[in-house]
Structure formats: structure tokens, C-alpha cells
Amino acid sequence: DMLKSKQAPARHQNAGDAMRKQAFVGGFLDFIDSLRQYDELVIYGAGTGFELVHPYLANKVSWIVDINSQLAGKQIRGIDIRQIDSLESIEQLLLVTVIGRKQQITPLLEGLSCQIVFLEDHL
């Protein structure tokens, strides 16, 4: 059979790999639970990180901010996307869902009086 010959070999995980993956998922879900204490939050980043947290926090998100000004005025998953200058008035928690660019984003957030949490610190 052609289909059988193209199938990837079965992957075997050792117990350590399985436990690390379970710990990762458990840690992520604990992080999400910690965010549920907030009535509202604002998300920075409309990409992959947003898609990861959205199913768990959709009813908490006030709006999304993205550095891409072409997204301003649009919506993703029914949530408004605003320009970065909208953060000047933020009182809610700011969840930065952009992964791998913390050093570039941190200076853009200096001077904000809100609490800022980076998703990448919890992955």
C-alpha cells in the first residue's frame, strides 16, 4: 500500500517527555486561571499568542492593541483593535501576547501605570 509506506513511524514518548508536556499545559492553564480574576484586560498583539489565549479569556478582553497601524479600526474575533497610543488611558491589566519580542516591546510600554504581564514569561 502506498499510504502505509508514507506513514510516519509511531513516535514513542518516554515518561519524562510526557510529564514535561503535562507540566507545561498545567502551568499554562494555571496562568490563565490567574488572569480570570480580572474583570477586564487589554491584549497587546493580535497574532498567534492572542489566538492561544482568546478561547480562555474572550469575555474579559476590552480591546486589542497592535503595533501594525493597518489593523487599527478593525476587529478580530469581534474585538476592536486600536492603535498603540490607546494604551495611554489604560487602567485594566495589559496582557502582552507577542512572543519572543519582549525586549523590543518593553520600551514601548514605559510610563504606563497599569499592570503588565507577558505571556512568554508563562510558557
SULJO-V548838 format. One record per pair of residues at least 12 apart in sequence whose ideal C-beta (glycine too) atoms are under 10 Angstrom apart, sorted by the first residue. I is the first residue (numbers start at 1). J is the second residue. If there is no record, write none. Layout:
# SULJO-V548838
I | J
I | J
This chain:
# SULJO-V548838
24 | 123
27 | 122
27 | 123
28 | 52
28 | 53
28 | 56
28 | 119
28 | 122
28 | 123
29 | 56
30 | 122
31 | 53
31 | 56
31 | 117
31 | 119
31 | 121
31 | 122
31 | 123
32 | 52
32 | 53
32 | 55
32 | 56
32 | 57
32 | 119
32 | 122
33 | 56
34 | 117
34 | 122
35 | 53
35 | 56
35 | 57
35 | 60
35 | 93
35 | 95
35 | 117
35 | 119
35 | 122
36 | 56
36 | 57
36 | 59
36 | 60
37 | 60
37 | 93
38 | 57
38 | 60
38 | 92
38 | 93
38 | 95
38 | 115
38 | 117
39 | 59
39 | 60
39 | 62
39 | 92
39 | 93
40 | 59
40 | 60
40 | 61
40 | 62
40 | 63
40 | 90
40 | 91
40 | 92
40 | 93
41 | 53
41 | 57
41 | 60
41 | 61
41 | 62
41 | 63
41 | 90
41 | 92
41 | 93
41 | 94
41 | 95
41 | 114
41 | 115
41 | 117
42 | 60
42 | 61
42 | 62
42 | 63
42 | 64
42 | 65
42 | 79
42 | 82
42 | 86
42 | 87
42 | 90
42 | 91
42 | 92
42 | 93
42 | 94
42 | 95
42 | 96
42 | 114
42 | 116
43 | 57
43 | 60
43 | 61
43 | 62
43 | 63
43 | 64
43 | 65
43 | 66
43 | 76
43 | 79
43 | 81
43 | 92
43 | 93
43 | 94
43 | 95
43 | 96
43 | 97
43 | 98
43 | 119
44 | 64
44 | 65
44 | 66
44 | 67
44 | 84
44 | 87
44 | 90
44 | 94
44 | 95
44 | 96
44 | 97
44 | 98
44 | 105
44 | 108
44 | 109
44 | 116
44 | 118
44 | 119
45 | 64
45 | 65
45 | 66
45 | 67
45 | 68
45 | 95
45 | 96
45 | 97
45 | 98
45 | 99
45 | 101
45 | 105
45 | 119
46 | 64
46 | 65
46 | 66
46 | 67
46 | 68
46 | 71
46 | 74
46 | 75
46 | 76
46 | 77
46 | 79
46 | 81
46 | 97
46 | 98
47 | 66
47 | 68
47 | 76
47 | 97
47 | 98
47 | 99
48 | 97
48 | 98
48 | 99
48 | 119
49 | 95
49 | 96
49 | 97
49 | 98
49 | 99
49 | 100
49 | 118
49 | 119
49 | 120
49 | 123
50 | 64
50 | 66
50 | 76
50 | 77
50 | 79
50 | 81
50 | 95
50 | 97
50 | 98
50 | 119
51 | 76
51 | 77
51 | 97
52 | 97
52 | 99
52 | 119
52 | 123
53 | 95
53 | 97
53 | 119
54 | 76
54 | 77
54 | 79
54 | 97
55 | 77
57 | 95
57 | 97
58 | 77
58 | 78
58 | 79
60 | 92
60 | 93
60 | 95
61 | 76
61 | 77
61 | 78
61 | 79
61 | 80
61 | 92
61 | 95
62 | 79
62 | 80
62 | 82
62 | 90
62 | 91
62 | 92
62 | 93
63 | 75
63 | 79
63 | 80
63 | 81
63 | 82
63 | 86
63 | 87
63 | 90
63 | 92
64 | 76
64 | 77
64 | 79
64 | 80
64 | 81
64 | 82
64 | 86
64 | 95
64 | 97
65 | 80
65 | 81
65 | 82
65 | 83
65 | 84
65 | 85
65 | 86
65 | 87
65 | 90
65 | 94
65 | 96
65 | 108
65 | 109
66 | 81
66 | 82
66 | 83
66 | 84
66 | 97
66 | 98
67 | 83
67 | 84
67 | 98
67 | 101
67 | 104
67 | 105
67 | 108
68 | 81
68 | 83
68 | 84
69 | 81
69 | 83
69 | 84
69 | 85
71 | 83
72 | 84
72 | 85
72 | 86
84 | 105
84 | 108
84 | 109
87 | 108
87 | 109
87 | 111
87 | 112
87 | 114
87 | 116
88 | 111
88 | 112
88 | 113
89 | 112
89 | 113
89 | 114
90 | 109
90 | 112
90 | 113
90 | 114
90 | 115
90 | 116
91 | 113
91 | 114
91 | 115
92 | 114
92 | 115
93 | 114
93 | 115
93 | 116
93 | 117
94 | 109
94 | 112
94 | 114
94 | 115
94 | 116
94 | 117
94 | 118
95 | 115
95 | 116
95 | 117
95 | 118
95 | 119
96 | 108
96 | 109
96 | 116
96 | 117
96 | 118
96 | 119
96 | 120
96 | 121
97 | 117
97 | 118
97 | 119
97 | 120
98 | 118
98 | 119
98 | 120
99 | 118
99 | 119
99 | 120
99 | 123
100 | 120
101 | 118
101 | 120
102 | 118
102 | 119
102 | 120
102 | 121
105 | 118
105 | 120
106 | 118
